[in-house]
Each structure stands twice: as structure tokens, then as C-alpha cells.
């Protein structure tokens, strides 16, 4: 059992609670929206950066409890909110479960490379944020190491598992089709299962909860098996979907810091700019 409550209190706090220097930042997406967030600079300007991709209905504050251990390990940290979330531009009713949000991750990486001059970048994401991170990294060579906490293998899988029992499958399918139309995306855009192999030879670390009813173990194993080496997986024995994020990731920070140290600092390709979508 993971037992800690401190991270739960920090999730909705202002960044000043950390007593770590930070800057309010903003940057553009490829389709012209302004995203906003907080940048916590490392003491060494040449240090790698870690960005956090929030889960469904969460903004940049969901990453606050991860900032201090990453900052103390010597990393720049970027927290940002997707389009339509937090103080970022956009319609708050068009969350697309990773499709458009992966483009926002692209924009965050582009900001770190082009504005901050940082070319060695890792990412941590939870749930749909982990999906967005995988989708972005599959096309974005400047994401060099990924921690994916409780991602689903496809939106089709996630919808099927989470269908309310009172919804007949045909009616539920119509509701989901309406959601795709209203939000302007298709489920085929949200299939990390099909693209996760493209991260190789960059490493990915999966974190799953064995008590997660939203992403059951069989789905987790399918996604892990679809990834190519180097890859690893951590199972949190009693963690639900939300507990994978907190307190799960907070509890695992020593392992996550070690993962980034092993895979960013020794990665020569980190320090060369690549083209960014």
C-alpha cells in the first residue's frame, strides 16, 4: 500500500507553495492558440528539462507535486495547461483524449527547444496525458525519454471498459460518435497502441495500477508489449486509476529521477536539435 497524503494537498495549490523560483510562460500551438504555464528553471542552464502532461479535466497544477524532486535533481520543469484548460486559450468543451492535446505537447517541446534552447527533454504524463505524450513522442524526436502513467492502448478500449452498464452498446456507440463530431476528432487519432513502437530507441517507462478499473491489467500489458526496447514497467499493487498519479508518481519519484538520469544524461542525441512538428 502506498501511504502518503502530502502530495494530495499540493495538487490545487499555487506554485508559490513550492518556494522554488518560477516564471509564467506562454507559447503558441501550430494552429495559433496560446498555451500558458509555469517554467521552473534549473541552476544549470544546460540541464535537461522535464515536462508534465496532465490527465483529463486537469490543468498544470496536477504536476506541482513533482516539481520539487525534479528541480532538486537538477532539471528544468515545465508545467502547462492544454487548450481550453487552466488559463490557456481554447474551448474547454473540446477535450479530445490525447488527439489535440498531443499537439499541445508538441508546442511545449517546441517552446523548450526554440525559446529556451533546451534540446534534452523528458516527459511525464498521466492517463490521457500519458496518451498525449506517447502520440507526441511518436512523431517528435526531441522527446528523449517518456514516463507514461496509466495510458490506455486506444480510445476504443477506454470507451468499451468505461461504458456505463445501463447504456446498451449501440446507443453508447452513437453517443461516442456524437462526441467525436462535436469535439472535432476521431477515435482513430487516439491509438497509442499503433505508434508506441516508434519511440524506440528512446526509452519508455510505464506505470500502472493493478486495481485500476479504467485501464485494466490486460490493456496495460497489450500496450507494454506493443512498445519496443528499451522499455520497463512498474506495477502499483493496490493503486486505482487516480492513485497511480497521486500518491503513486510522488512515491516513485526516486525511481523516475533515476530513469531520467540514466536515459537523458548519457544520451548523445539529446543535445542535437531535431526538426519539430
Secondary structure in CASP SS format (residue, H / E / C, confidence):
PFRMAT SS
TARGET T0000
AUTHOR 0000-0000-0000
METHOD secondary structure of the structure
MODEL  1
X C 1.00
X C 1.00
X C 1.00
X C 1.00
X C 1.00
X H 1.00
X H 1.00
X H 1.00
X H 1.00
X H 1.00
X C 1.00
X C 1.00
X C 1.00
X C 1.00
X H 1.00
X H 1.00
X H 1.00
X H 1.00
X C 1.00
X C 1.00
X C 1.00
X C 1.00
X E 1.00
X E 1.00
X E 1.00
X E 1.00
X E 1.00
X E 1.00
X C 1.00
X C 1.00
X C 1.00
X C 1.00
X C 1.00
X E 1.00
X E 1.00
X E 1.00
X E 1.00
X E 1.00
X E 1.00
X E 1.00
X C 1.00
X C 1.00
X C 1.00
X C 1.00
X C 1.00
X C 1.00
X C 1.00
X C 1.00
X E 1.00
X E 1.00
X E 1.00
X E 1.00
X E 1.00
X C 1.00
X C 1.00
X C 1.00
X C 1.00
X C 1.00
X C 1.00
X H 1.00
X H 1.00
X H 1.00
X H 1.00
X H 1.00
X H 1.00
X H 1.00
X H 1.00
X H 1.00
X H 1.00
X H 1.00
X H 1.00
X H 1.00
X C 1.00
X C 1.00
X C 1.00
X E 1.00
X E 1.00
X E 1.00
X E 1.00
X E 1.00
X C 1.00
X C 1.00
X C 1.00
X C 1.00
X C 1.00
X C 1.00
X C 1.00
X C 1.00
X C 1.00
X C 1.00
X C 1.00
X C 1.00
X C 1.00
X C 1.00
X C 1.00
X C 1.00
X C 1.00
X C 1.00
X H 1.00
X H 1.00
X H 1.00
X H 1.00
X H 1.00
X H 1.00
X H 1.00
X H 1.00
X H 1.00
X H 1.00
X H 1.00
X H 1.00
X H 1.00
X H 1.00
X H 1.00
X H 1.00
X H 1.00
X C 1.00
X C 1.00
X C 1.00
X C 1.00
X C 1.00
X E 1.00
X E 1.00
X E 1.00
X E 1.00
X E 1.00
X E 1.00
X C 1.00
X H 1.00
X H 1.00
X H 1.00
X H 1.00
X H 1.00
X H 1.00
X H 1.00
X H 1.00
X H 1.00
X H 1.00
X H 1.00
X H 1.00
X C 1.00
X C 1.00
X C 1.00
X E 1.00
X E 1.00
X E 1.00
X E 1.00
X E 1.00
X E 1.00
X E 1.00
X C 1.00
X C 1.00
X C 1.00
X C 1.00
X C 1.00
X H 1.00
X H 1.00
X H 1.00
X H 1.00
X H 1.00
X H 1.00
X H 1.00
X C 1.00
X C 1.00
X C 1.00
X C 1.00
X C 1.00
X C 1.00
X C 1.00
X H 1.00
X H 1.00
X H 1.00
X H 1.00
X H 1.00
X H 1.00
X H 1.00
X H 1.00
X H 1.00
X H 1.00
X H 1.00
X H 1.00
X H 1.00
X H 1.00
X H 1.00
X C 1.00
X C 1.00
X C 1.00
X H 1.00
X H 1.00
X H 1.00
X C 1.00
X C 1.00
X H 1.00
X H 1.00
X H 1.00
X H 1.00
X H 1.00
X H 1.00
X H 1.00
X H 1.00
X C 1.00
X C 1.00
X C 1.00
X E 1.00
X E 1.00
X E 1.00
X E 1.00
X E 1.00
X E 1.00
X E 1.00
X C 1.00
X C 1.00
X C 1.00
X C 1.00
X C 1.00
X C 1.00
X C 1.00
X H 1.00
X H 1.00
X H 1.00
X H 1.00
X H 1.00
X H 1.00
X H 1.00
X H 1.00
X H 1.00
X H 1.00
X C 1.00
X C 1.00
X C 1.00
X C 1.00
X E 1.00
X E 1.00
X E 1.00
X E 1.00
X E 1.00
X E 1.00
X C 1.00
X C 1.00
X C 1.00
X C 1.00
X H 1.00
X H 1.00
X H 1.00
X H 1.00
X H 1.00
X H 1.00
X H 1.00
X H 1.00
X H 1.00
X H 1.00
X H 1.00
X C 1.00
X H 1.00
X H 1.00
X H 1.00
X H 1.00
X H 1.00
X H 1.00
X H 1.00
X H 1.00
X H 1.00
X H 1.00
X H 1.00
X H 1.00
X C 1.00
X C 1.00
X C 1.00
X H 1.00
X H 1.00
X H 1.00
X H 1.00
X C 1.00
X C 1.00
X C 1.00
X C 1.00
X C 1.00
X C 1.00
END
